[in-house]
Amino acid sequence: MTLSAGIDVGGTKCLGVVIDEDGTIVRRSRKPTPHGRTAFVHVLADVAAELAPYDTLGVGVPGLVTRGGTLRAAPNLVDVQELSVGPLLAERLGHEVRIDNDATCACAAEWRHGAGRGQTDMVMVTLGTGIGGGIVAGGQVQRGTNGFAGEIGHMVVDPDGPPCPCGRRGCWERYASGSGLAMLAQEAAANGALGDIVAAVGGIGAIRGEHLQDAARDQDDEVLAVIDDYGRWVALGLVNLTNILDPGLFVLGGGLAASADLYIGPIATWYRRLLYSADLRPHPDVVFATLGEHAGAIGAALLHELQH
């Protein structure tokens, strides 16, 4: 039996898994994500050692990853730009290592073993601190000419909007990510809404997206208005992607998937309102991911099968 290892690098943790040929997880490892180039490669090697034995290894990292395994830019990691992760880790371990973007890996996992199974054209949207994405078209995971395809969070939806860590303004992820939800809630509170939540958390700046969830389930009208606004921003990006890619399915993942029932209604309503010729075309299904926090690592383990 072939065993494939994958490591998913996040802003706070490196999560590794080993899967069998059916995609079942047989081993796990987890370590904090370090700062600095040398420590970064060292920790990945340590996780790989804890996962051994395995037949292949892949790693998913956030940011722009070249086809040769170099991490060109990673706004949410510290001091790892222009780092040849693949070659350096391969030299350290003594065997080949495949590297790709973390959201592309999550997309591959959901396509092969999760919510997107059986689809030939789908888009994965990871709604976390930022927004990542992966694209399957014609039954293949798309990587683009340089390996950078899927940076959907950096579509500009408001050129006069708030600054983004990428250096531009008004990127989709500033509104439709988990941190975007917090920003929308803080703006509502600054305009006099959400008084109970402000009192409970100790100030407007302390409001996070998760603070809205209990109140939303209690049908708090001010909270529901924020969630509706958030659904509009998510839908706007999905509409843009529909016009470009015409997928059969959107899979929404990331931290917000844990409360999918709160968001799917507003997203669907605004999607129908914003879509070009909505009454004259089939609509892609919009579902939430099923593999949870392991999706990126499972997808990284599949890279030896998928990269082309």
N, C-alpha and C positions, 0 to 999 in steps of 0.2 A: 504494500500500500504506500502511495506517495503522500508525504506530509509536507505541507507548505506553511512557511512562517511569514507573518506580516507584522509590521510595527507602524502604529499610527502616532504621529508626533503632534501634540497639541500645545497650546500656550502654557499649560501647567503640568501636563503629564505625557509620558510616552507609554502607550498601551500596546503590548504585543500578544499575539495569539499564534497557535499552530492549529491548522485545520486539516481534516482528512479529505478524501476525494469527494465526499458528499457535502462539504462545507461545515461539518460539525467541529466545534472547538474542542480540542483535546488537551491543550495547555495554555496558560496565560502568564504574563509577566507585566508589571507596572512599576515605573520609576518616575520621579519628578523630572520635568524638562529643565535642563540647566541653562545657564547663561554662558556664552562664549563658544568659540569654534572648536577648540580642543576638547572641552568638556562635552560638547554636543556629540561628537563622534564617539567619545569614550562611553557615554551612557548608552548610545545605540548598540555599541558592541557588547556592553554588559547585558542589555535586554536580550540580544541575540543568543548570548551564552546561556542565559536562563531558559530560553526556549528550546535549545538543542536537545536531541537531534532533530534535524529536518532536512528536506531535500532541496528546497529553494527558499529564498528570502527576498521579500520586497518591503519597501518603506514608503509611507505616505507622509509628506511634509506640506505645511501650508505655505503658499506663495508660488512664484514663477519657477518652474522646474524644467530645465532643458531635457531634450531627449538623451543627452549624455549623462544625466544625473547630477547636474550642477544646480544648486539652489541660488537663483539670481537675486531674488528679492523676497523678503518675508516680513511684512510690516509688524506682525504680532510676535516675532521672535527676536531675541536680543543678540546682536553681533554675529549673525551667521550669513550675511549677504555674500554673494559670490563664493559660496562654499561648495566644493566638489564632493558632495556627500557620498554619492555612489562610488566613485573611484577610491576615496579615502577609506570608506568602510569596507570595501572589497579587499583592499590591501591589508587592512587590519585583520579581517576574518579569514582571508585566504580562499575566498570563493566569490562568485558573481553575486551582485546585489542589484535588484531593480528598484528605481526610485520614480515616484510620480507625485502629483499634487494630491493632497489628502482628500479633497472633495471628489476628485475623479475616482479615487479608490473607493470611497463610500458609494458612489454611483455604480461602480462595477459590482460591488457586493450586493446592493439592492436589486440590480438587474439579474444577477445570476442566482441569488439565493433568498431574495426578499420581496418587497412589494412590487418590483418591476419585472418579476420573472415572466418570461414569455413575450415581452415587448420587443419590437424592433426599433422603435423611435421613442425615446423618453428623455426627460431632463430631471436631474437630481438637484434640489436646492437645499443647502444646509443653512438653517437659520440659527446661528449661534451668536457669539460676540460680533462677528461679521457675517458675511454671506459668501459661501463657496458654491461651486456648481460642477456638475459633470454632465456630459452629453453622450447619449447613445443614438446613432443615426445609421439606418440601414443595417442594424444588427452588429455594429462595431462601436466600441468606445472611441470617441474622438479626442485627439490630442493636439491637432493643428500642426502647422509647419514647424514651429519651434518647440512644441510641447506645452504651449501656454493656453490652450483652449479651455473654456469653462470659467473664466474670471468674471462671472455674471454679476457679482456684487458691486463691481466697479462700473456698471452702466451708470451714466449720469442721468438722473431723473429731475434734477433741479440745479442748474448751473450757478444759482445764487444761494444754494443751500449750505449746510454746515460743513466745516472742513472734515476731510476723511484722512485716515492715517496714510493713505497712498499718496497724498500731496495735492489732491484735487478737492473740489467742493461738490456736494449734492449727490454723491454716489448712492445707488439704491440701498446699499447696506447701512447707510446712515439712518434710514427710515424703517426698513423692513427686517432688520436683524433683532436679536434680543436686546442689544443696547439701543437700537432705534425705538423699540417699544418703551424702554425706560425714558428716552428723550421726549417722546410724545406725551408720556404721563407727567413728566416734570413741567412741560410747557402748559399742560392743562391745569396743573396745580398752581403755577405762577399766575394763571388767569382766574384763580379763585375756586377751582374745582378740587375734588379729592381731599377735602379737609380732614376726614377721618383717617385716611391713609397717611397724610402728612403728619398728623399728631401721633400716630402709632409708630412711625419710623424715625421721628425726630427732626424732620426737615425735608424740604423739597428735593434737595440734592441727594438725599438718601433713598429716594424711591427707585425701585427696580421692577422689572417686568413681573417677577414672581409675586410681588406684593398686590398685584391686581387680581390675581386668580381667585382667591377666596371671595373677594367682594363681587366679582363677576358672577360667580355661582349663586350668590345671594341676590342677583339681579339689581345691583346698584347701577342706576341709570348713568351717572357720571363716568363710572368705570366702563360700562358697556359702550359709551360714546368714544372713549379712547381706543378700545379694542376694535370698534368699527372703523375708526380712522386708520389704525394699524392695518386692518384687513384691506383697506383701499390701497395703501402703499404696496403691500405684498402683491395684490392683484395687478397693479400697474406694471410691475416687473414681469409677472407671468404673461400678461397680455403682450408686452414687447417681445418676449421670447417666443410666444406663439406665432406672432407675425413673421418672425425670422425663421423659425425652425419647424413649425407645424408638427409638434410632437403628439403622440397618442396618449401620453401620460406625463404628469408631473408628480414626482415623489418629494415630499417635503420632510426634511430631517433636521437634526440638531436638537438643542435643548427644548425648544418650544413644542416638539412633537409629543412630549409627555402630557401636554394639555390641549391636544388636537381638537377636542370637542368645542373649546371656547373660540377657536379661530376659524375653523373650516366654514362656518356659516357666513360670516362677513366676507371672507375671501371669495367664496363662490358668488355671493350677491354682487360684489363690486366687479368681479371678473366678467359677469354677464353684461354689466352696464358699460364697461370700458372696451370690450373686445370689438374690433372692427368687423362689421357685418355679422354680429353675433347670432342673428336669427336665420342666417343663410348658410351656416357652416356647422359641422360637427364640433363639439367642444372636447378637448382632452380631459380625461379624468384627472382629478387632483386628490391624491391620497397621501397619508403620512407613512414614513418609513417604519419598518418592522424590526430591524436588526439592532436598534439602540446604539449604545456607545461603542459597540464592537464593529460597526459597519466599516469604518476606515481601515482597521487592522485586517479584517477579513478581505477587503478589497486589495490591500497591499499584498496579501498572500496570494492573490490571483494574478498579480502582474506578470508573472512568467508565462501565463497563458494568453494574456490580452494585449500586451504591447506589440505594436506593429509600426 
